[in-house]
Amino acid sequence: MAKAEAGQSPPLPPSPPLMPPNVKPEHVDLPRHSIMSRRGVGNCGRRISLLTNHFKVSVNATDAVFYHYTVTISGEDKRIAEGKGIGRKVVDKLYQTYSAELAGKRFAYDGEKSLYTVGPLPQNKFEFTVVLEESRAKQQNGSPRGRDSPIGPGKRSKHSFQSKTFMVEISFATKIPLRSIALALKGNEVDNTQDALRVLDIVLRQQAANWGCLLVRQSFFHDDSRNLVDVGGGVSGIRGFHSSFRPTQGGLSLNMDVSTTMILKPGPVIDFLIANQNVREPRFIDWTKAKKMLRNLRVKPRHRNMEFKIVGLSEKPCNQQFFPMKVKSTEGTNEGETLEITVYDYFTQHCRIELTYSAYLPCLDVGKPKRPNYLPLELCSLVSLQRYTKALSSMQRASLVEKSRQKPQDRMRTLTDALRSYSYDEDPVLAACGISIGKQLTQVDGRILEIPKLKVGKSEDCIPRNGRWNFNNKRFLEATRIDRWIVVNFSARCDTSHISRELINCGRNKGIHIERPFTLIEEDQQTRRGNPVVRVERMFELITEKLPGPPQFILCVLPERKNSDIYGPWKKKSLSDFGIATQCISPTKINDQYLTNVLLKINSKLGGINSLLALEQSSLIPLIKDTPTMILGMDVSHGSPGRSDIPSVAAVVGSQSWPLISRYRAAVRTQSSKVEMIDALYKPIANGNDDGIIRELLLDFYRTSKQRKPKQIIIFRDGVSESQFNQVLNIELEQIIKAYQHLGEADIPKFTVIVAQKNHHTKLFQASGPENVPPGTVVDTRIVHPRNYDFYMCAHAGMIGTSRPAHYHVLLDEIGFSPDDLQNLIHSLSYVYQRSTTAISIVAPICYAHLAASQMGQFIKFEDSSDTSITSAGSVPVPELPRLHKNVESSMFFC
C-alpha cells in the first residue's frame, strides 16, 4: 500500500519538470545564488490613487497550529482507490459516520492524500471502514442478458443499492504553525509559510467542492447557465472566480478575480457533435473523430436519473446492433427464452420510447470493456461542467475574448458582490483560525511614469500619447532598401499586382526604397490540391526557375490569416534552407495603416530600425551607456495540455549593437516536453566545443558591438512560477555563466535577473474613474511581497476589458540599479517593440523570445497523436529543429 508523504501538496496539476537532462543535481543542493530582498521603492512619476482586487484578511488566532494528516483510501481488494471525486465522497461519508471519534473536529481535505485540522485529532492514527451506497437499476421482465446490452428505462426497474466498502487510514504527518504567516508578513524568511498558505487555499477549494463547483487549481466554477458564453465548436467558456491567500506588505490578503475556463457545451450529444465538427446534420458526422472526442465524457439519458461515462461507440447502427435479451417464460417455469433483438427495437417496442433519428446512427457504449451497454444517441445529453482542455482555434479564442471581457467597473462590482455572497468567514476551519475577510477592495498608491520620447526618421521627435504613436507623415529612423524581391501567391482571391504597387507607394512615404518586384508567381491549380509541404516545394521550384539568383526578400500571400498549414513549411524552407527573409500576409482590407504595419515588420527583418528611444539614440540610458550591456529575453513554449509527444520549444533573444537596446537576435532549440528550465543554454559536445544558445548570442553581441564583450547581462525570464525562481538562479544562470567561461573569459559579467509574469490574478483599478489605469502605472508598495523585490507595471493602454499588469520579480541585481532606474528601463523596453506603434504589456525581449519560439516551433509538423501514444515526458525522442541559414540567423526574422 502506497503511503502518503508528510507535507503532501494540494491536488494541483504537477509542475513541469525543473531539471534539464544534462544538469547535475548538485547545483540545486548547493545554491550559489539566493533571491534578493527589496532595496527600496521608486519615487519617479505622478501619483495616482488605485484600488486592487486584494481583500484584507485579519488573523486573530495567530497561535493556532494546523495538524497535517495523510489519508490513504483503499478498496476491499487492498488497492489504492482511484477515480475522480471518490476521495471527497469517502471522506464526507467518513465524517458523517465517525465525527464523534474525531471529536467533532472539522477539517480541510485536499481531495487526495492530505487532511488538515486546527489543533490535533484525538489520536495520531485512525483506521475506518466507510460504506458508500450507489443506486443501481435492477431490470425486470425483458432484462438484457449476455455480453451486449442496452440500458433500459428507470420506470421499468426496481432500484437496489450496491454498496462499496473502503478502508481509510488517517495518520499524523506534521505540524504547520499559522504563526509562520505572521512572521513572513514581517519580512522574515520562514520555511513553512507556503505550507500554511496552502492549507488556507485548500479550505477555499473544499468550500467550492461542497457547493458542487468545477475546481481548476485555485479557481472554481458554479453550474449556472448565466455564466456560459458559447465560443463555437460545441465549446463554452464558463465564468467563475479565482481566490487565493497572499502575503503582502499590507498584511495577509485574499486575492480574488474573475476567471474563465473552457467546458463542453452541456446538452444533447448529437447537437454537440454537429457543432464540434461544424456539419449541418448527423449524416455528415465523422464517427472516428466523434469516438475519440466522446471518450470518457459523462452523459445523462433522459429516461434515467443517472450519469454514465462513454467508453466508445457501437460498431453497427442502432437498428443493426443486436444483443441477446432473456425473457421470462409465460408458463411460469424458471427457464427463460433468449431473444436476439436490436437496440433500436428494444427501446421502441420493449421500452415504448420513441426514437426519431437514432436508427441509422451508432449507439453510445457506456459499459465495461468486455460487457458493452448501449444507449441511443438521441436519449443522451452531456452533463455540465466537463472541462475542455484542447487548444482553442483562433476563431474560438477571438470569440472568448469578445464575450468574456469586462470593463473595470463591472469587474469590481462582480468581485465585491461575490465576496459578500460567499461568506468565507463562516467556514468552520477559517473560523477556528480567527480569520475574517474584509469586503472592500484594497486601496493602494501608484505612480504614472513619464512616457519615453522616441526618435524616428530625419531625427524627428515622436511623443507617444496614451501609450500609442503612428508614422503618419513620418519616416522610419533607418529605412532599408529593397532592390530584388518577389511576390508569391498561395491565395486564389488576391490581386498581387495591386498589393505590390500599394506597398511600393507606402514604402516611399516611410523612407523605404522598393523597386518593382522581379516577378509575381501564382500557385497553379493542380498544386493547390496537394499537401502543404508539396505546395511549398513546388513554389520554390518555380522561384528557382524564374530567378537568376536568390531574391533579397519574398512577400508571401497566404489563403488564411491565422493557422495556415502552409506557414510552417514555408518559413522552414525560406529561413532554414534558402536563407531568405519573408513576410507572410493574408489581407482583407488594404489601406495605409495595414501596409505600414506590414512595412514595420519587413524593415526590421531586413536590418532597418523603425524607431529608437531618444535616450538610446543619444546613449544616455543609466548604467547601460558606459558599460557594455547585453539584454536577454527567455521563454519556453509548451504544446497543448496532455500532448507529451510534442516537444517544448525554448527561445532566447539577445540584444545586438550596444549601446542600443532595440535590436535582437534569437536562438531556438527543442527540448523534452513540458520541461520549463531551458536545456541548451550551455551544451558541451564531443569535440570540446559549446553548441549552446548563449554562445551564439555572445558571439553576435561581440560582432555587432565593435568587439566589446558584455560586462553586464540583464536577463528577463518569462513563464516561471514562484516555486521555480531558485532553479532560474541556480540552474539557468549557472549555465549562462559556464557558456561565458567556455569562451575563455575569467571575469564573469554582473547579472540582473528579472522574472516577468502575466499569468497572475492581481488587477489595478482607478479609484476615481471608470477607465483602465493609464499606461506607465507602477505599484511597488502594499500589495507586493513583504520581503522579496517585486512590483506591478501596466505599461500599455488597456483599450478593452480590464488591463492586466505585468508582475516583475527581481531575483538578483549585481549591476545595482536603483528602483527608479530599473522601473524606467523596464518601462522603456515596452516601447522598443519594432512590430507595432503601441507600448506593449511586457518587455520587448520576452515578446521576441515568444515570437521566435512560436515561429520556429512550426518548422516541425506534428500530426495528431493517437490516444495510445501519449507517454511521460522524456520518453519520446525530441526532434531537433533545423538551424537557420547563415544569411538570416542574425536577423530579426521573428518580427
N, C-alpha and C positions, 0 to 999 in steps of 0.2 A: 504494500500500500504506500502510495506516494505521500510524503509528509510535507505540509506547508512550511515554508521557511519563515523565521522570525522577521518582522519588518516587511511583510509582503505588501507590494504596491497595490493600489486600487485597479479595477479591471479596465484599464485604458489600453488602446491599441499599442503593441510593442513599438518602442523607439527603433529607428533604423539602426543597423549595426554601426558601432562607433569606430571600430578598428579596421583600417585597411589591411589587406593580407600581408603586406611587406613591412609592417611596423611591429617592432618587438614590444612586448608588454612592459618592459622595464621603464619605458618613457612615461607610462601612466603611474607606475609605482613611485617613481622619484620625480615629481613635478619640478620643473625648473622655474616655471612662472606661476604666479598666483594672481587672481583677479584683483585689480586695484580698487581702492576706495575713493570716494568723491573728494576732489581737491577744493571745491568751492562752487559758486554758481555764477552765471553770467549776469551782466548789468546792461549790455547794449540793448537798444531798441525802445520802442514806445510801449508803455504799459497798457494792458487790456485785462478787464475782468472776465473770467471764464467760469463755466460750470463743467463738471465732468461726471461721467456715469459711475462714480465710486460713491458708495453709501457707507457712512461712518458706522463702525462696529465697536460697541462697548463690551468689555470683558470684565465682569465683576468678580468671578471666582477664579482668580489667576493661580491659586494653589491647586486647582483641580488637576488630576492626573488621568490620562487615558490609559486603559489597560488593553493591550492588543492580544487577541487570541486567534490562533489558527483554526480553521474549520476544515474538516475532511468529511465528505459525504460519499458513502459507498452504497451500492445496491446489495440485494441479498446474495448475489454471486461474488461479493467482495470487491467488485470492480469499482473504481472511482466513477461516480455519477457525472455524466457529461450531458450537455444539452442546454439550449438557450432558455434561460429563465428558471431552470429546475432548482438552482441553489436558493433563489428567493422564495419559491413556493415551499420548499422543505423547511427553511429557517423560519418563515412566517408560521407554518404549522407547528414547528417546534416550540415557538414562543406561546402560541395559543394553548398547547398541551402541557408545557412544563414551566410556565412562568413562575410558579411557586418555588420550584427547585432553583431557579435563577434569582430568587429573592425579589421578583418583580422588577428587576433592573432592566431598563430599556437600553438598546444598543444600536450602533450603526454597523450595517453589514454591506460589504462591497459587492455582493452578488457572486463571489467566487471563494476565496480562501481566507479572508480576513474579517474579523469582527472586533468592534471596539466598544468599550463601556467607560463611563466616568466612574472611577473607583472600581475595586475588584469584585468579581463574582465570588460566591461562597467557596468555591473550590478552584484549584488550578487546572483540573482536568475533569471533563464530563464525557459520558457516553450515553447517547439517547437513541431510542428506536422511534422513528417517525413513520406514520402510515398516511399516505396520500391516496385519496379515493377519486377515481375519474369515472364519469358517466360513460357507459358503453351500451350500444344497441344490441339487443338480442332478438334476432329475426323470428317471426312466427311463420305460419304456413307460406310456402313459396320462398323459403330461405335458400340463398345460393350456397352451394357446396362445391368443393373442388378448388383447383388452383386459381381459376379466374372468376371473379365475381364483381358485380356492381354493388353500390351501397344504396339500399332501399330507403324509403321514407320513414321518418320517425313515428308517424301516426300508426304505422303498421307494426310497431315493435314495442316490446316491453323494455324498460331500462333496468340494467343491473349495474352494480358499482364494482369496477375492477380496482382492487387496491394494490398499491405498490409500497413495499416496505424499504426504508432507508436507514442505515446506521450513520449517525452523526457523532463525530468526535470533536470536542472543543478543548483546545489545550492552550494554556498561558504561554505567551511568547516574550513580551517585553512591556516596559512602561514607557509612556511618552508624556512628559510633563507639559501642560499648557503654558507654564511659565516660560518655556523656550521661545514662544512667540513674543512675549513682553520683552525679553532680553534682546531678541533680534530687532525689535522696533526701536531699541535704544542704540542700535548700530553695532551690537556685539556679534561676533561670529559664533553661532551655536549650531552644534551638529544636527540636532533633530527638529529644527524649526520646520523644515519641509514635511517631515512626518506628521507634525501636529496640524499643519495647514491641510495636509492630505486627508486627515481624519475629518476635519470640518467640511471639506469638499465632499467626502463620502456621505456625510449627513444630508447634504443638499441633494445628492444623487438618489439616496434612499427615499427621500421625501417625494421626489419626482416619480420614482418607480412605483411608490404606493398610489400615486394619482393615475397610474396606467399610462405614463408617458413613454415615448420612444427616447432612449438615452443615447447620446453620441458624445463621448468624452464628458465635458462639463456642461453640455447643452442638453435641454430637454424639450420635447415637442408633444403638445396635447393633441388628442384625436378630436379635432374640431374643423369642420369643413370651411369655416370662415377664414382659417389660416392658410388655406391652399391657394397656390397660383399654378395654373396649367402652363407648362412650357413646351408642350407638344411631345409627340413620340410616346404617349402613354405615361409620361413622367410629370410629376408635380413638385414644385418647391413648397415646403411647409415651414411656416414661420414659428419659431419658438424663442427660447431665451438661454443665454449663457450666464452662468453665475459661478463665481469662484472667489475665495478669500485671498487677499493680497496684503503683504506687509508694506506699508508706505511711510514716508516721513511724517505724515499726519496721523499715524496710528494704523490699526488694522482696518481694512475696508472690504466691503463686498463689491466686487466689480460685476455689474450686471449689464447685459447688452442684448439687443435683438439678434437672433441667429437664424440662419436658414440652412436646411439640409434637403436632399432630394429623396423623394419616395415614389413608389409606383402608384399611379392613379388608382384609387380604390374603385370597385365597380365590376360589371360583367367582364369575364375573362375575354370574351370574343371582342368586346369594344376595345380592350387594352391591346389585343393583338393587331387589330385593324389600325389603331393609332400608332403602335410601335413600329409596324412595318410600312406605314404610310400607303395602305392599299384601300380600295373603295369598298370591297365586300369580301366575305370569308373565302370564296373560291380562289382568291389570289394570294392567300397566305402561304408563305414558305414554311412548311411544318418542321423542317430540320432546324431552321432558326428558332421557330416557336418552341420546340422541345428544349433547346439549350436555354432560351430565355426564361421559360416557366419553371425549370427545375428548382426545387426547394422553396418555391413560393407557397404561401398559405392561402387556401380558399375556403369559402363557406358556401355549401349548397343551399338553395332556397328552401328545400324540403326537409332540412335537418339543422338543428341548432348546434352544430359542432364545426370545428375547424379541422381541415385536413392539409397535409403537406403533399405537394405534387412531386412524384418521383419520375414521371415520364408520360408518354402518350401511348395509346393502344396502337398496335401495328396495323389494324384494319379500321375502316369507318364504323361508326356506331351501329349501323344496320347490317354489318357483316361480322362483327366481333361476337363470337359465340362463347358461352360459358355453360358448364353443367349445373342445373338447378334441381335440387332434390325436393320433390313434392310429396306430402303425406298421402298415404293410401286412403282411398274413400271408404274402404271396407273396415277401417279401424285397425288393421294389422300394423305391426311395428315396421315392416318393410315398406319403404317408400320408393317411389319411382323417380329416376333421374332423367331429366329432360335437357336437351341441348337447346338453348334459347339465345337470341341476340340481346345485347344490352338495350338496343332500341325497343324491341318487343317487351322486354322485361319492364321497362319504365312506362311505356304507353299502355300495355294491356294488363300487366300484373299490378302495377302501382297506380294506374289511372292518372298518370302525369302526361300532359300534352307536350310534345316536343315539336317545335315548328321548323327548326333548321338544322338539327343535330344529326340527322340520318346519315349524311354523307361526310361528316367531319369526324376526326379521331376523338376518342374519349380521353379524359384526364385519368391517369393512373395515380391513385393515392394510397396504394397498398404497400406491401413489403416486396423485396426483390424476387422472392420465389412464390409470392401469392399476391398477384395484382388485384386491385379493387378499382372498378371503373365508375366514372361519373360523366354523364353527357355534358358537353361544354356549356350549353346554354343554361344549365341549372346552377353554374358556379360563378361566384364573384370573388375578386381579390379582396382580402381583408385589408384594413387600413394600417398605416404606419409600418410598411415594409420598405426598408431602405433600398435606394438605387445607387450603386457605387461605381458604375461605369462612367467614363469621361463623357461630358455633355458635348453635343455638336455646337458649332459656332452659333447656329440659329437658336438653339435652346439656351445657350449662355446669354445671348442678347435679350431673349425674352425674359429670362430670370432677372437680369439687371433692371430691365424696364419695369417689370411688375413688382419687384420686391424692394425697390429703393424707397427711402423715407426722408422727408425733409427734416432738418434738425429739430424743429419744434414738435413735429409729430413723434419723432423717436423719443424725445424727452418725456412726452406725455405717456407714451406706451410703457416706458420703463417705470415711471413713478406709479402708474396705475397697477402694473404687475406686482411691484414690490408690496404695495398695500394689500393686494388681494391674496398673496401667497402666505402671509403671516409666518415667516420663517421663525420668528421669536418663539412661537408656540411649540416648536419641535421639542420633545422631552429631553433629547441629548443636548441640544444647544441651551435649553433652559437650565440643565444641570451644570453647565459651564458658566452660567450667569451672563450669557451672550444676548445682547439686544441690538437691533439694527435700525439705524436712522432711516427716515422715509424721504429725505431730501437729497438732491444731487449735491455733491461737494463743490464748494466754491474754491477757485484757485486763481492765482495771479499768473498771467502770461506776459510775454513781450513780443512785439512785432519787429523783426529785424529789418534793417534797411535793405531794399531790393538792390542787387548789384547792377551796375551800369555795364552795358555791352558795347563792343566796337564792331562795326560792320564795314562794308566796302567804302573806299575813299577815306578811311579812318573816321567815319561819322560815328557820333554817339547814338546809342539806341537805348532808351529808357523804358524798360517793361512797365506796364500798368496792370495792376491786379494779377501779376504773375504771367502776363502774356505780352507778346510783341508780334510784329509782322515785317515782311520785306516789301511792302507796298512802296514803290519809288525808292527802293534801296537795293544795293548790290551786295553779293557775298563778299566777305573780307578777302579771301584768297580763292578766286574762281579758277577752276581748271579749264583746259581747252580740249575739246573732243574733235579729233580730225577724222579718224576712221571708225565708224560704228555701223551696226546693222540693226534692223528690227525683225524679229521672228514672231510669227503669229500662230498660236495653237487654238485661237478662238475664231469661229466662223463669222461671228457677228461684228467684228471690229474693222474699222477703216484705218489701217496702219499708216497710210499716206497722210491722212488728216492729222493723226496723232503726232507724227514726226514733224510736220510743219509747225503745229502749235507748240511743240516742245522747243524747237529751234527759236521761235519768236519769244517765248517766255524766258529761255536761257539768255538771250541777248539782253533783255531787261535786267537780268540778275548778274550780268557781267560774265556769263559763260559763253564762250565762242563755240558754237556747234555747227560743224559742216553738215551738208546734206548727207543722209545715210548712204553708205556704199551700195546697199541693196535692201529690199524688203522681201522676206522669204515667208511664203504662206505654206502651211501644212497641207499635204494633199489628202483628198477624201479617203483613199484606201488606208493610209497610215492612221487616220483618226480613230479607226475602229480597233487598233492594236492596243497592247498594254502600255503603261506609261514609259517603261524602260525602252521598249522598242521605238516608241514615238520620239523620245529624246535622241536615241542613237541615230535614227533616220534624219532628224533635223540637223544634227552635227555633220552627217554625211553631206547634206545639201550645203551647209556653211562651207565645208572644206572644198566642195566642188566649185562654188561660186566666188570664193575669195582667194586672192593670190597669197595671203598670209593671215595670221590671226588678227581679228579686229581689236581695237582698244577697249571696246565696250559693246554689250549686247542689251537691247531693250526687248524683253520677252513678254508677250501678251498671252495671259492665261485665260481659260474659259471661266474659272471660278475665282472669286476674290479670296475666299478662305478655304483651307483644306483641299486645295487642288492636288490630285495624286501625281501630277507632273512635277510639282515644285521640288520634291526631294531629289528625284533622279536628275532633274535639270541643274540644280545647284551643285550636286556632286560632280556631274560631268564638266560643268563650266569652271568650277573653282578648283577641283582636285586634278582632273585630267588635262584641261586646257589652260588653266590659269588666267581666265578672262573674267573681269568684273561684269556682273549682270544686274539689271533691275527688272523685277517682275511686276507687272501691273495687270489689273482687270477693271478698266474704267467703266463707270456707269454714266458719269457726267464729267465732261472735260471742260474745266474753266481755269482761270489763272491761279486760284487757290490750290486746286488739285495738282496742277503742273508744278507750282512752286514747291509743294510738299515732296513731289517725286524728285525734283532737282536738288532739294536739300540732301536726299539720300545719295543720289548719283555723285554730287560734288564731293561728299565725304568719302565715298568708296574709291574715288579716283585721286584722292590725296589733297583735295581742296579743304578749306576751312570756311564755314558759313559765318560764324561769329566767334568772338572771344570775349572773356571778361575784360573789362578795361584794366583792372589790376593785373591781370595775366599778361596782357599785351605790353604793359609797362614794367613787368617784373617786380611787382610790389606786394605780392602775397606774403603775409607774415610767416616767418620760419621756413618758408619754401624758397624765397627769392635768392637767398645767399648760399644755400646748401643743396646740392643735387638730391632731389627727392622723387621717388617713384611711388605711384599710387596703384594699388592692386584692387580689382573687384573680383570676388569669388562667389560662385554659385554652383549648385548641383541640381539638375532636373531629374525627377524620377518618373517612371512610367505610371500608367493608371493603377489604382489600387487593385491588389490581387494578381497583377501581372508580373511575376518574378522572372519570366522569361525575357523581359525587356531590360537591357542594362540601363543603369543610371548614366547620365552624361554630365561630366564635370567641366566647367569652363572657368578660366581665369583671364582677365584682361589686365594689361599693364600699360601705364602711361608712357608716351614717347616724347622726345624733343623737349626735355626740361629746359627752361622753367615753365613750359606750357602744362596745363592740366586738362586740356580738351581733346587731345589725340590719344588713341589707344590701339593696341594690337592684342589679338586673342589667341589663346592656345586651348585646345579642347581635346578631351580623352573620354573614352567609355570606362566604366568600372562596374563592379558587381552590383546587381540590382538592389536598390533601396539602401545602399551604403552611403551615409551622409558625409563622413570625413573623406577628403579628396586624396585619392590613392597615389596619383602620379606627379606630385609636386617635385619630388626628388626620386629619380628612378635609375640607379646604377645598373649598367648592363655588362655583359661578359668581358668586353674589351676595356673596361675601366672607365668608359665614358658615362655621362649622365644623359639619359633620354627623357628627362622630366620636363614639366611645364615651365617651371621657374627659370631654368637655364635659358630657354628660348626667349623669355621676356627680358631677362637681364641683359643678354647679348644685344637685343633690339634696342633697349634703353641706351646702352653704351654707344651703339652705332648712330642713333639719332640725336644724341645729346653731346655732340662734339667730344667723344671719347671720355666722357665723365662717368664714373661709377656712382651708383646711388649710395649716399651716406645716410639717408633716411628713407624708410619704407613705411607708407601708410596703407594698412590692409582694411578693406571693407568686406565683411563676410555676411552673406545672406543665407537665410533658411535654416539656421540652427536654433534650437531651443535652449533655455537657460541651463538645463541639465547637461548640455554638451559644451558649455563655454570652456571648461577646463581642457577638453580634448582639442579645441581650436588652438589654445595656447601651448599645449604640451605634446600635440601630435603634428598639427599642420604647421605651426610656427617653427617647430624644430626642423621639419622637412625643408622649409624655406631657407633656414639658416644653413643647413647642410648643403643645399644647392649652391648657395653663395660661396661657402668654403670650398666646394669642389672646383670652383674656378680659380683656386689658388690664393684666395683672399684671407688674410689673417684678421683684419679689422672688420668686425661684424657691424652692419649698419644699426642705427637706432630704429626701433619699431614702435608704431602706434597701431593697435589692433582694435577695430570697432565692429561690432555685430549690428546689423540693421534688421529689424523685424517689422513686417507689415501684418503678419498673421496674429494679431492680438485683439483685445476687446475694449481698449480704452478709447473713448471718443471725447472730443472737446466741443463745447458749445459756447456761443457768445451769451453773456449774461444779460445784455441789453438790446438784443436784436435777433430777428428770425434767421439771418443769413448764416452761412458757414463761417468759420473763423477765417480771417484774412490770410493770404499767403505770407509765409515768413513767421508764423506764430510758433513760439517755442515755450515749453514749460519744463523747468528743471527744479521745481520745489513741490512740496506737499504730497503729490501722488506718485512721486518717484521712489526708488528703493531707499530704505533708511541708511544703508551703508554704501552700496555699490554706486558706480558713476554711470548714471543713465539720464536720458532726457527724451522728451517727445518733441517732434518738429513736424509742422504742417507747412511744407514749402510750396505746395501747389494751391491753386484756386479751385475749390470744390464747386463745380457748376450745377451738379445734380446730386440728389441724395444727401447723405451726411458724410463729410470728409473723414478719412481715417488717417491720423498722423503716423509718421514713421517713429518707431521706438528704437533709439540708438543706445547701445551699451558699450562703453569704453572699457575694454578689458585690460589694456596695457597702454601706457603713454610714456615711452622713454624719450620721445622728442621734446616733451614738456610744453604742450600747448596750454595757454590759459583757456578757461571755459569760453570766453568771448571769441577768441581766435578760432577755436575748434568749431564752435557753432556757426560762425560766419563762413568758415571753409566748407563745412557740410552744406550750408545753405547755398553757397556759390556753386557747389558741384551739382545742384539741381537745375542750374541754368546753362550748363555746358553740353547738354544733350543735343547732338547735331541733327537728329531726325525731326525735331519739332520746334515750334516757336512758342512753347509754354514751359513754365517751370514744372518739373516732374516731382512725383511724390517721394522719391527715394534717390539717392545719389546716382549720377550717370554711370560710374564704373560698374555698379551692380546691375543696372538695366542692360548695359552692353554685354556683361557676362551671361545674363539670362537669354538675350537675343542670340549670342553665339552658340550656346548650348542647344537652344531650340532649333536653330537653322542646321547645324551640323548633325544633330540627332536624327534629322530626316534623311541623311545620306544613306542610312541603312534602312531598308524597307522590311518591317516586321509584319509577318502575316498573323492573323488572329490565331491564337493557340487553341488547341483542343482542351477540353476540361481536364484531361489526364496529364497535360504537360506542365502544369504549374507545380514547381518544386521549390524547396527552400533556397534562399539567397545564397549564392556562392557555388551551387551545384550545377549551374548552367554555364557552359563556356561563354566568355564575354567576347563578342565580336569586336575587333578593333576598328576604329574609324580610319578611313584613308586620310593621309596628311594633305594639307593644302599645297598647291603648286607654288613654287618659289616666287612666281610673279605676283601673287596675291596674298601670301602668308603674312606680310607685314601691313596689309591694308585694313581699313575698317569695313571689311566685306559684310559684316553683320548689320550695318546701318540700314 
